């Protein structure tokens, strides 16, 4: 194992998690959902605190791993989370309740994000997390740019596609969608992007302007 691999492994194992987060991970795996890693979860918790986030939007609830992470240290923040699978939402509601988060702070919306996001208020969110169908990422990102406030962040986990994005031989639709998104954010003067190898790649994009 190389030094870089040891560093990555240590980073992933370092964060501690609440009992509810641990349970949410287990339920995710039982349902065939790949949740954000422990290190990404910790990054999300820290970002929510650093940004003073009060309004957070999430595309792709799963059973609540990332949502629980975003709200973990922000008792006054409100999460709007959009998920197309009703079974996942049922589990998420149960886990948010177990964590002591009332429904008024975790607004779980069932539906297709491509139809829901255009109805959300513009420049209203401090953080927008995109953790859903990768082939539709550019469309989600376009909507996210409209609803995140100036100075707010758009976060995309799994941005390296399990190592496929850097591999020129990988040309499937999801991988190409990730490459297209990375190219778009790298070329825009309206945003400040940062790509980290944390987890399966964590893309953070800050909307510039006042």
Secondary structure, DSSP 4 states (H G I P E B T S, - for coil): --HHHHHHHHHHHH----HHHHHHHHHHHHTT--PPPHHHHHHHHHHHHHTT-SEEEEE--TTSHHHHHHHTT-TT-EEEEEES-HHHHHHHHHHHHHTT--TTTEEEEES-HHHHGGGSPTT-EEEEEE-S-GGGHHHHHHHHHHHEEEEEEEEEESTTGGGTTT-TT---HHHHHHHHHHHHHHH-SSEEEEEE-STT-EEEEEEP--
